[in-house]
Amino acid sequence: MMKRIGTATVLALAACGTNTPVDPGPQLEQAKSALLREEHPSVPAADQAQFVGDNAAFAVDMYKGLVAGSKSNTWFSPHSITSALAMTYAGASGTTATEMEKALHYTLPGARLHAAFNWLDLELTKRSAAGKDQGGQPLKLRAVNTLFAERTTTWKAPFLDTLAVNYGAGVNLMNFAGAAEPSRKSINEWVSYQTEKKIDELLPSGAVSSDTRLVLVNAVYFNASWKTLFDAAKTTNDDFTPLGAEVPTKVATMHGDVEGTYGATDTAEIVEVPYSGDQTSMVVIVPKAGSFSTWESQLTGATLTTTLAAQKSANITLSLPKFHIKGATISLSKQLQALGMKDAFTERADFTTMTDTKLAVSDVLHQAFVDVNEKGTEAAAATAVITNDTAAVVDNHTLKVDRPFFVAIRDRVTGGILFAGRIVNPVE
């Protein structure tokens, strides 16, 4: 009988709270490697560039899968998804591992790939010291990796070593077999806590069963004010033409002069608005009127990377709609299988690097939240993968965002994309 594996990834941006929360929940018994996390991983510049480019390619692939056939807003965290699946990949072998590499754009060899994830995670933790808002509150960005595993299953030492050295993760021992529902609630409580209660029920009823053997979780918390705040007194109800609409609607629109970057192509304008500290930013790409769907269909990871690299410092007179999205938990299994990750969801799954127990991925669950206003950005996202036993000199530019646009939050130092999505109707 096959057993299910689950991976939950969580990414949160919030506007308040301490930088390093103290977990209020009970201390769980853990199984973990005796090895310590590698705090200074050796990742050559070429590997860094390859890794960031590969992640951008996955982000665009997942984005296209999520928006296909939809006329709605979309918001998700590619960083959260790929981080959780990387821990799953650490236990994969054979065709299962090969298919995951293809679907997730993992082109670096195993050890170098996990070292690159460690490098990016450690880089992101440095951002908290870089910026403070006008009230003196520091920018907050941290990542947490952990696993919830069935206590009766034996997990192989090399797998636990990889998790400890590259992800700083241990395995929390749970009683899925005898208390699936309490275990589900415990995981949801952990996710809710790590996301400042923005993602309060990642795992819906029935997502965890007595067959569940592993739920892997990545949580990222981010809190940032704009480098230059928008004046709330200047926010007005302006015209915005939603996707597919002929008549504009009124939406609350922020107005301000910001120091950022600007770029333009034959098909779109791009601005990058920095958060406090200048090391993280929101990227807004606005295709020409009436061309959003065409631009979206032609988007690739390579063109996104090139577009972001081509921007130049600028003073921008910007009109940007406020927006808020809180999505329901969605399954990503369809999108991942369409990208080529197929065996992992079937009886052919090979996770023998992880355990001798026969495992397969039953689902990959994700939920996301974002709120953009005059002060900054608050956002959260969570992803769960569940496995079961089955047998300088600047120009001046003006940009009025009054039509559908692509948006991303990224780390400017590494180029890593933390969140991505599209806003086709700010008042949806």
C-alpha positions in Angstrom: 0.0 0.0 0.0 1.4 3.4 -1.0 1.7 6.1 1.6 1.2 9.8 0.9 3.9 12.5 1.3 2.9 16.1 1.9 5.0 19.3 1.6 3.7 22.6 2.9 5.5 25.8 2.0 4.6 29.0 3.6 5.6 32.5 2.6 4.4 35.6 4.5 4.8 39.3 4.2 3.5 41.3 7.2 3.5 44.8 8.4 4.0 44.2 12.1 5.3 41.8 14.7 8.7 40.9 16.0 11.5 39.8 13.7 12.0 36.4 15.3 8.8 35.2 16.9 8.9 32.7 19.8 6.8 29.7 18.9 4.0 29.5 21.4 3.1 25.9 20.6 4.3 22.7 22.3 7.7 21.5 21.7 7.5 18.4 19.4 9.8 15.4 19.6 12.3 15.6 16.7 14.4 13.2 14.6 17.3 15.1 13.0 20.9 14.7 11.9 23.7 15.5 14.2 25.2 17.7 11.5 25.0 21.4 11.7 23.8 23.7 9.0 26.4 25.0 6.7 26.4 28.7 7.4 28.9 29.6 4.6 28.0 27.4 1.6 30.4 27.5 -1.3 28.3 28.5 -4.3 30.2 30.0 -7.3 28.8 33.0 -9.0 28.0 30.9 -12.1 25.9 28.5 -10.0 24.2 31.5 -8.3 23.2 33.0 -11.7 22.1 29.6 -13.1 20.0 28.9 -9.9 18.3 32.3 -10.0 17.6 31.9 -13.7 16.2 28.4 -13.3 13.9 29.6 -10.5 12.6 32.4 -12.7 11.9 29.9 -15.4 9.9 27.8 -13.0 8.1 30.9 -11.7 6.9 31.7 -15.2 5.9 28.1 -16.0 3.8 28.0 -12.8 2.4 31.4 -13.4 1.2 30.4 -16.9 -0.3 27.2 -15.5 -2.2 29.1 -12.8 -3.6 31.8 -15.1 -4.5 29.5 -18.1 -8.2 30.1 -19.0 -8.6 32.5 -16.1 -9.8 36.2 -16.1 -9.1 36.6 -12.4 -6.3 38.1 -10.3 -3.5 35.6 -9.4 -1.0 35.7 -6.6 1.5 33.0 -5.5 5.0 32.4 -4.2 7.2 30.4 -6.6 10.0 30.6 -3.9 7.8 28.9 -1.4 6.7 26.2 -3.8 10.2 25.3 -5.1 11.7 25.4 -1.6 9.3 22.8 -0.3 9.6 20.7 -3.3 13.4 20.9 -3.1 13.2 19.1 0.3 11.0 16.5 -1.4 13.4 16.2 -4.2 16.2 15.5 -1.7 14.5 12.1 -1.1 13.7 11.2 -4.7 15.5 8.8 -7.0 15.4 7.5 -10.5 12.7 8.7 -12.9 10.9 10.5 -10.1 14.0 12.7 -9.5 14.5 13.2 -13.2 11.0 14.4 -13.8 11.2 16.7 -10.8 14.4 18.2 -12.2 12.6 18.9 -15.5 9.4 20.3 -14.0 11.1 22.5 -11.4 14.0 23.6 -13.7 16.6 22.1 -11.4 19.7 22.1 -13.7 22.4 22.1 -11.0 23.5 18.7 -9.8 22.0 17.6 -6.4 24.6 18.7 -4.0 25.2 22.0 -5.7 21.4 22.6 -6.0 20.8 22.1 -2.3 23.9 24.3 -1.5 22.3 27.0 -3.8 19.0 26.8 -1.9 21.0 27.2 1.4 22.9 30.2 -0.1 19.7 32.0 -1.1 18.0 31.3 2.2 20.9 32.6 4.2 21.1 35.7 1.9 17.5 36.4 2.5 17.9 36.3 6.3 20.4 39.2 5.9 17.8 41.6 4.6 16.3 42.3 8.0 19.3 44.5 9.0 19.3 46.4 5.7 16.2 48.6 6.0 14.0 50.5 8.4 10.8 52.3 7.7 10.0 55.9 8.7 8.9 54.7 12.1 12.2 53.0 12.7 10.8 49.4 12.3 13.2 47.1 10.6 12.5 45.3 7.4 11.7 41.7 8.2 12.6 38.7 6.0 13.2 35.2 7.3 12.7 31.7 6.1 11.9 28.6 8.2 12.1 25.0 7.0 10.6 22.1 8.9 9.1 18.6 8.4 6.2 16.8 10.1 6.7 13.0 9.8 5.0 9.9 11.0 6.8 8.7 14.1 6.6 5.0 13.1 8.4 5.5 9.8 12.2 5.3 9.6 13.9 8.1 7.7 17.3 7.5 6.2 20.4 9.3 7.6 21.6 10.8 4.2 18.2 12.4 3.7 18.2 13.9 7.2 21.8 15.1 6.7 20.8 17.0 3.5 17.9 18.6 5.3 20.1 19.6 8.3 23.1 20.9 6.3 21.2 22.8 3.6 17.8 23.7 5.0 18.4 23.8 8.8 15.5 21.4 9.1 14.7 18.6 11.4 11.8 16.2 11.4 8.9 16.8 13.9 7.5 13.4 14.8 3.7 13.2 14.5 1.0 10.5 15.0 -0.6 10.6 11.5 -1.5 7.0 11.7 -3.4 7.2 14.9 -4.4 10.9 15.1 -4.6 12.4 11.6 -7.0 15.2 12.4 -5.1 16.5 15.4 -1.9 16.4 13.4 -3.5 18.4 10.6 -4.6 21.0 13.1 -1.1 21.2 14.6 0.4 21.8 11.2 -2.1 24.5 10.4 -1.4 26.2 13.7 2.3 26.3 12.9 1.6 27.7 9.4 -0.8 30.3 10.8 1.7 31.4 13.4 4.5 31.7 10.9 2.3 33.8 8.5 1.0 36.2 11.2 -2.4 34.4 10.9 -2.8 35.3 7.2 -2.8 31.6 6.2 -4.9 30.0 8.9 -5.9 26.7 7.3 -3.5 25.6 4.6 -4.4 22.0 5.0 -8.2 21.6 4.5 -10.2 18.9 6.2 -9.2 15.5 4.7 -5.8 16.6 3.4 -4.1 14.5 6.1 -5.1 10.9 6.7 -3.8 7.8 8.5 -1.8 7.1 5.4 0.1 10.4 5.5 3.8 9.9 6.3 5.4 13.3 5.7 4.5 17.0 5.4 7.4 19.2 4.4 7.0 22.9 5.2 8.9 26.1 4.1 7.8 29.3 5.7 9.0 32.8 4.7 8.1 36.0 6.5 8.5 39.4 4.9 7.6 42.8 6.2 8.6 46.0 4.3 7.6 49.6 4.0 8.2 51.4 0.8 11.5 53.3 0.6 9.3 56.3 -0.3 5.8 56.1 1.2 2.8 57.1 -0.9 0.8 60.0 0.7 -2.6 58.6 1.6 -4.1 62.0 1.1 -3.3 61.8 -2.6 -5.0 58.4 -3.1 -8.0 58.9 -5.5 -10.6 56.8 -7.3 -9.2 56.6 -10.8 -10.2 54.7 -14.0 -8.9 51.1 -14.5 -10.0 49.0 -17.4 -10.2 45.3 -16.2 -9.1 42.4 -18.5 -11.7 41.8 -21.2 -13.7 44.9 -20.2 -14.6 47.8 -22.6 -15.6 50.2 -19.9 -13.3 51.3 -17.1 -14.1 51.0 -13.4 -13.1 53.2 -10.5 -10.3 51.9 -8.2 -8.4 53.4 -5.3 -5.1 54.5 -6.8 -2.0 55.7 -5.0 0.1 58.6 -6.4 3.7 59.5 -5.7 7.1 60.3 -6.9 9.5 57.4 -6.2 13.1 56.7 -6.8 13.4 53.3 -8.5 14.2 51.8 -11.8 12.4 52.1 -15.2 12.5 50.2 -18.4 10.5 49.9 -21.6 10.2 47.3 -24.4 8.2 47.3 -27.6 5.3 45.7 -25.6 5.4 47.0 -22.0 6.7 49.5 -19.4 8.5 48.2 -16.3 9.0 49.9 -13.0 10.8 48.6 -9.9 9.7 50.3 -6.6 12.2 49.6 -3.7 11.3 48.8 -0.2 13.2 50.3 2.8 16.8 49.3 2.6 16.9 49.1 -1.2 17.5 45.4 -1.2 14.0 44.2 -1.9 11.4 45.6 -4.3 8.1 45.3 -6.1 8.3 45.0 -9.9 5.3 46.1 -11.9 5.2 45.3 -15.7 2.4 47.1 -17.6 1.8 45.8 -21.2 0.4 48.2 -23.7 -3.4 48.8 -23.6 -5.3 45.8 -25.0 -2.2 43.5 -25.3 -2.0 42.0 -21.8 -3.1 38.4 -22.9 -0.6 38.5 -25.8 2.2 39.7 -23.6 1.4 37.1 -21.0 1.4 34.2 -23.6 4.9 35.3 -24.8 6.4 35.6 -21.3 9.3 33.2 -20.5 11.8 33.0 -17.6 14.6 34.2 -19.9 12.6 37.3 -21.1 11.6 38.1 -17.5 15.2 37.9 -16.3 16.4 40.0 -19.3 13.7 42.6 -18.8 14.5 43.0 -15.1 18.2 43.4 -15.8 17.7 46.0 -18.4 16.1 48.6 -16.1 17.9 51.9 -15.3 17.7 54.1 -12.2 14.9 56.7 -12.6 12.6 59.1 -10.8 9.1 57.9 -11.5 5.8 59.7 -11.1 3.7 56.6 -10.4 0.0 56.0 -10.2 -0.5 52.5 -8.8 -3.8 50.8 -7.7 -4.1 49.5 -4.2 -4.9 45.8 -4.2 -5.7 42.9 -1.9 -5.9 39.2 -2.6 -6.6 36.3 -0.2 -7.0 33.2 -2.2 -8.3 29.8 -1.1 -6.0 26.7 -0.8 -5.4 25.4 -4.3 -3.9 22.2 -5.6 -0.9 22.5 -7.8 -0.7 18.8 -8.8 -2.3 19.4 -12.2 0.2 22.2 -13.0 3.2 20.2 -11.8 2.1 17.1 -13.7 1.6 19.2 -16.9 5.2 20.4 -16.4 6.4 16.8 -16.4 6.4 15.8 -12.7 4.2 12.7 -13.1 5.7 9.6 -11.5 5.8 11.3 -8.1 2.0 11.2 -7.9 1.7 7.5 -8.8 2.7 4.1 -7.6 5.8 4.4 -9.7 7.1 7.1 -7.3 10.6 6.5 -6.1 11.5 8.2 -2.8 13.9 5.5 -1.6 16.5 8.1 -0.8 14.1 9.3 1.9 12.9 6.0 3.4 12.3 2.3 2.5 8.6 2.9 3.0 6.8 3.1 -0.4 5.8 6.8 -0.8 4.0 8.9 -3.4 3.0 12.6 -3.4 -0.8 12.9 -3.0 -1.0 16.6 -3.5 0.8 19.9 -3.4 -1.3 22.6 -1.8 -0.7 26.4 -1.9 -2.4 29.5 -0.5 -1.4 33.1 -0.9 -2.3 36.6 0.4 -1.2 40.1 -0.5 -2.2 43.6 0.5 -0.5 46.6 -1.2 -1.2 50.1 0.3 0.4 53.5 0.8 2.8 52.2 3.6 4.1 49.1 2.0 3.2 45.5 1.3 1.8 42.7 3.4 1.7 39.2 1.9 1.6 35.6 2.7 1.6 32.3 0.9 1.7 28.6 1.9 2.4 25.4 -0.1 1.9 21.9 1.1 3.2 18.7 -0.5 1.6 15.6 1.1 3.0 12.0 0.7 1.3 8.8 1.7 2.2 5.2 2.0 0.5 3.2 -0.8 2.4 0.5 -0.8 22.8 56.4 -10.7 22.2 59.3 -13.2 18.5 59.0 -13.4 15.8 59.8 -15.9 12.3 61.0 -15.2 9.3 58.9 -16.2 5.6 58.9 -15.6 3.6 55.7 -15.5 -0.1 55.5 -14.8 -1.1 51.9 -14.1 -4.7 51.9 -15.4 -4.9 48.5 -17.0 -4.0 44.8 -16.2 -0.4 44.3 -15.0 2.1 41.7 -13.9 3.6 42.1 -10.5 6.4 40.5 -8.5 8.3 40.9 -5.2 11.9 40.1 -5.5 15.2 40.2 -3.7 17.3 42.8 -5.6 20.7 41.5 -4.4 20.3 37.9 -5.6 17.5 38.4 -8.1 15.4 35.8 -6.5 11.6 36.1 -7.1 9.7 35.7 -3.9 6.1 36.4 -5.1 4.5 36.8 -8.5 1.1 37.4 -9.9 -1.2 39.5 -12.0 -3.8 42.1 -11.2 -6.5 42.2 -13.9 -9.1 43.9 -11.7 -8.0 45.6 -8.4 -11.5 45.5 -6.9 -12.2 41.9 -7.8 
